[in-house]
Amino acid sequence: MSATIAEAIDAATARYADKNPKSKLLFERARESLPGGNTRTLLYTAPFPISIRKGEGHTLIDEDEHIYQDFVGEMTAGLYGHSHPRLQEAIIAAVKDIGLNLGATNPYEQRYAELICSRFGLGRMRFTNSGTEANLHCMAAARRFTGRRKIIVFRGGYHGSVLSFPSDAAPNNVDQGDWILVQYNDANGIKHALSENRDVAAVVVEAMQGNGAISASPEFLKTIRDETTRAGAVFILDEVVTSRLSPGGLRKLVGVEPDLVTMGKYLGGGLPFGAFGGRADIMSVYDPSSPGYLTHNGTFQNNTVMLNAGYIGLSKVYTPDAVELLNNRGEDMRRKLADVFKGTKFCVTGRGSLMCVHATNTGLQPSHMTCKDDIMSVDALDLRKLFWLDMLDAGFWVQPRGSIALNLQIPDEAISEFVEAVAKFCSKYKELIALSDAN
């Protein structure tokens, strides 16, 4: 890290600390009861995280009364913004007119399941409490159905808090001996892994990796489909993040038909949610009326508040027309950001309303980002930190890793203001971020 970039970061960090004394105090208090003052690792930032006390519409307000326009969108789960009136009505109605914790089968689970199956083309489905659970139970279904154990996953993939593969299986992952890692977008790697391993129950993949917004190539996805069929393995498409990218999920845009699909995030209407489903014959392993069925329990996976809010959100708010509109706005925003970043070490990847801002020492462009490893060796962590600090200072809530997810309540004016702020950043730090002739 050059001295000039170091000085810029030091100055920005000092402004950050000076502007947020209450957040600093709350962090110090939180450390007395939470390890590192934190209960969600991703949200930890040095020197301390900003504490948000309220969200309204598309904005956030912190403990020091700063207002931010939210471009994080709760890592894609905050699709509806922070106070959508239809969701408020649905949540209040569930508490008031239906009741909490019924401890029984209820009509609301059937109603929402029918909508999800119709919308996303699933034969059967089940609810869970998170995307992590959805993927765990989906893999269990594949193992029971095939009688096999191994799971093929990809470098840079993320399928939940205990299913993370940044470069290898994370140390807190489950089933440490059962993963076969293949490079993302490596069609030949898939063929080799399936031909060399006869105990593969499933291949699990994101059609666009949430970590970095790197898209799978059509050839790669087609190879997975063809080779899993040939090997008798289950093709699981993780759409926990990407199901919002078209009315029928990203799989409809890329034209791939997996055996099973996992979902989560926004589909809970702002509440904890996960689901998995697909082929009826595979999902039948969870049919409790059949001999030898797999159990799948969870106290809150058919809770009335989530089922009501999720149903209203998907049927009345995030309609197919709303899906197309939001994702078209995202495409327009990404084009504008790409124009602003021309000639700099920054670029933006993504699809529709989901994207990621990258900074690399070589000015690597999206067309050359086929997997996480393409980025890791040239990742400019210092420039990404400077960008994050500068955007916060300008009143835009962003993530240090660069992930952006638009929400339905964000107005066009906010998007224009963000693009303008990025342009000012590029002008302000031109000497630090401009590409050299050698690049």
N, C-alpha and C positions, 0 to 999 in steps of 0.2 A: 504494500500500500504506500503510494507516494506521500510525501509530506504535505503536499497541497490538499490531497483528498482527506488525509488525516486531520488537517486543520479545519476543513469544511465540516467534517463529521463532528469534531469536538465542539465547534461553535453551535451546530444544530442541536447537539445533545445538551449543551448548556441551556439553550433556549427552551428545550423540552422540559428540563428539570425546573427551571425558573417559573414556567407557566403552569406547572401542575403540582403545587405543594400538597394539596389535599390527597391527591392520588398517591403521592409518596408516603404520606402518613398512614393511609389505609393499607398500603402494601406492607409497611413495617408492622402494623397490627396484625395483618393476616398471617404473617410469618410465625406468629405465636401459636396458631392453631392449624395451619396448613403447611405442608412441606414446601419451602420456597415461596410461601404465600400464594399458592396456586393449586387449583384442582382440575386444570385442563392445560396440559403442557403447551399446546400450540399457542395459547394466549399469553404465555410469558414473554416479556420483552425487557431488555436491559436499557436503562438502569432500573426501571420499575415500570409495570404496566399502567396505562391510564385506566382509571376506574369509571365506567359508564353507569350513571344512575337512572337514565331514562331513555326510551326510544319512542319517537312519534312520527308517523308517516315514514319518510325516508331519511329522517335525521336522528342523531344521537346527541345526548347532552351528558357531559362528564361532571365529576364532582366539583370541578373548578369553574363550572358554568360555561365551558366552551361548547360550541355547537359544531357538529360535523355532518357533512353529507355522506351517507353510508354507501360505500362501494364494495364492502366486504360481503354484505348480504348473508351473514352467518354461514359462511362457507357453502353457499348455495341453498341452505335450508330456509333462509329468510326471504323467500320469493315474494311473500305478500306484504313486505314492509313490516312496520312495528305496531300498527294500530288500524288494520283494515276494518272498516265498519261491518262488512258481512261476516268476518270471522269473529269479531266481538259479539255480534248478535248470536252466532252459532254456539259460541262457548258459554255465554250466559244462559241461552235456552237449554243447553244440555244440563247445566247445573240446576237450573230452576225447574224445568219441566220433566226431565228424565231422571236425574239423580246420579250420584257418584258410586263407584265400586259395587255394581249390582251382583257380582259374583255368580253370574249365570250367562248362558247364551242369550243374546239379545238380537232384535231385528236389525239393528244398526250395522252390525258386522256383515250381515248378508247384503244389505243395501250398498255398502261401500265396496265390498268385494266384487259385487256384480258390475259396478261402475268401472273399477280398475281392470277387471278381466276384459271388459268390452273395449275400454280405451286403449289398452296396451296389448291386446291380442293374446291373453293368457288362457290356458285351458282350465287350470285350477290355481288357487293361491292361498297363502296363509299370512296372517299378520304377525309381526314381532315388535319389539320396542326400539330397535335401532337398525341401521344398516349393517353394523357388525354382527348382530344376531342373525339378520337375514342371510348373510353370507355363510355363517357357521352352520345354520340349519340347512341351507341349500347344499353345501358340501356333504353334510351328513346324508341327505337324500340321495345324492349321487353315489356315495359309498355303499349305501344299502342296496340301491337299484343295480349297481354293477358288481357288487361283491369284491370290489377292489379298494385300495387305500390311498395311493399317491395322488397328489394334486399338482398340476403344472400351473405355475404363476410366472409373472414377468417382473424384471428389474424395473424399479421405479413405481411399481403398483402399490395401491393402498386399498384394502378391502375392509378396514376396520381397525379398532384400537389394538387388537391382538392378531391382526392379519396384515402386517405391514412389511414391505419388501423394498426398502430404499436402495440397497445394492445386494443385500442378502436378507435372509429371514431375520427380522428384528429380534433382539434377545428376549423380549416379553411375548413373542408369538406362541400360540398353541401348536401342538403337533410338530415339534421341531424336526423330527426325522422324516416327515412325509412330504416335504416340498421339493419340487423339481423346478429350478429357476432357469428361465430362458430369456434371452434379450428381447425387449419389446420391438415389434415390427420386423422380427426376423422369421420369415416364413420357412426358410430351410431349417432353422433351429427347432421349430415346432415339429417338422417332419422327423428330424433326428430324435428328438426327445420321445416321441410316441413310438418310434420304431425300436428304440433301445430299452424301453421300459414297458413291460407287459402288465404292470399293476396300477395303471393310471385310471382313476375313477372319473376325473374331470379336468378340464382346462378352464381356468377362471381369468377373465380379462375385462378391462375397461376399453370401450371403443374410443374414448379420449381420456387419457390419464388425468385424474384430478390434480395431481402434483405436477404442475407445469403446463397443463392444458395442451399436451402433445397428442395428436390424433393418430389413430391406427390407419394404415393404408388399406384400401379395398382388397388388395392381394393378400395381405396378412390375415384379415378377417375371413376371407374365403378359404384360405388354407386351413385355418382352425376348424371351420365348419366341415370341410371335406375330410380332413385327417381324423377328427374326432368320430365322425360317422364311420370311417373305415376301421378305426381302432375299437369301436364300441364304447367310447368314453363319452361323458356328458359335457356339452358345451354350455358353460355358465357365463352370461354376460352381466357384468356388474353395472347397473344403471342407477345406482344410488345417487350419483351426482347428475348424470346426463339425461335422465328421463324427461326433464323439463325442456329439452332442446327441440322437440317437435310434439305434435299432439299424441303421437304414438311412441315417443321416446326416440333416442338417437338411432336405435336399430332400424327404424323405419326410414331414416335419412340415408343410412349407409347400406341398406338393403341386405341385412344379414338376419338369419332366423336361428337363434340359439335354442337349446332345449329348455333352459331355465333362465330366469331373469331375477335379479335382486334390485330392490328399490328402497328409498328412504327419503330423508331430508324434508323437503317442502310438503310432501304428501300428507304429513300430519297436521297441516294447517297451523303450524307454529308450535306444535306439541311433539314429543318424542314419537318416532314412527320408524317402522321397517316393514318390509314385505318381500316375499319371494313367491315365484310361481312359474308356470309354463305347462309343459306336457302333462296331461292328466295321468298317464300311466306312471310317470316318475313321481308325481305328487301324491299318488295313491299310497305311497309308503307311510304317509301320515294319516291315513284313514283309520280312525279308532274302531270302526266296525269290522275291520279286516283282521284276520289272524296275523300275528307277528308284526304288527305295526310299530313304527317308531313313535315314541312320545314326544310331544312338543308343547310344553307348558310355559306360562308366563302370566303373572298376576295382572299386568296392565295391558296386555296386547289386544284385548277387546274392550278397552275402557271407553266409556260413552262420550267423554269430552273430545278425545282424539277422533273417534269415528264420526262424530257430528261435524267437527271443524274441518276435518280432512275432506269429507264428502261435499260440504258446501263450497270449500275452496276449489276442488277439482271440477265440480258440476256447474257452479255459478260464477266463479271468478276467473280461474285459469282455464277458460274455455279454449277450444281450438283456435278461434280468432285471436284471443289474447296471447296465446302461445306464439303465433306467427308474428304478431305486432312487436312483442317484447324482443324476440330473437332477431327480427329485422333491425330494430333499434341498436341491438348489440353489434350486429355486423357493421352498421354505419359508424358506430363509435370506434370499433377496432380499426376500420379503414382510416379514420381521422387520426388516431393515435399513431398508426404506422407512418402516415405522412409527416407527423411532427417528429418522429424518431429518426427520420432519414438522415444519414450522415453521422449518426451517433452510435455509441456502444449499446444502445437500448433497442429492443424490439418487442412486439406483442404477438402472442399466439392465442389460439382459442377457436371457439365456434359459438355463434349466436350470442346469447346473453352471458356466456362464461368465457373468461380470458385470463391471461397471465402476462405481466410485464417482466421481461428478462433483461439483465445487464451482463454482458460478457466482455472479456478483455480483447476479444478479436472482432467484436461486432457480428457475431453469429446470427444468421437470419433464420426465420421460421422454416424455410424450405430445407434447411440443413439440420433441423432438430427432429430426428426420428425416434430418439429415445433419450432418457435422462442422462446417460453417459456421454452423449454428444455435448451436453452443457456443463457437466460437472468439472471437467478439466480446465474450462475457460470461464467459469462462473465468477463474475465480479461482485463478490459479497459486499465489498465496501461501497460500491456505487448503488447497489440495491438498498443498503441501509440509508444512504444519503437521500435517495428518492423517497423512501418511506418517511423519514423525518421531515423532509420538505413538504410533502403532501399533508401530513398531519398539521404542520404549522400553518398551512394554507386553508385548513378547515375541511379536509377530506379524509374520511376514515378508510384506511387501506391496510393491508397485511404486509409485513416485512418480506414475505416470500413472493409478493406481487400478484396474488390471486385476486380477481375481480368478479363479482357476481351481481348483476343488476336485479333490482326488485321492481315490482309492479307500480309502486308509489313514487318512484324517482321520476321527476319531470325532465323534459328535454333541456330545460335551462340548466339544470344541475350537471347534466352530461356535458353541455357546452362549456360550462365553467370549469369542469375538471380537465377537459382537453386544453383549455386556455392555460390552466395552472401548470399542466405538463409542459406546454410550450414555453412558459416563463422559466420553468426549471431548466429546460434545455438551453435557453439563452443565458441564464444566470451562471450555469456551470459549463458553458460551452468548451472552455479550454480543458476541462477535466474529462469530458465525455465524448468529445469529437473523435471520429476515426482518423487515424494517421494515414498517410499515403501508403504505408507498408501494409495496412489492412485491406 
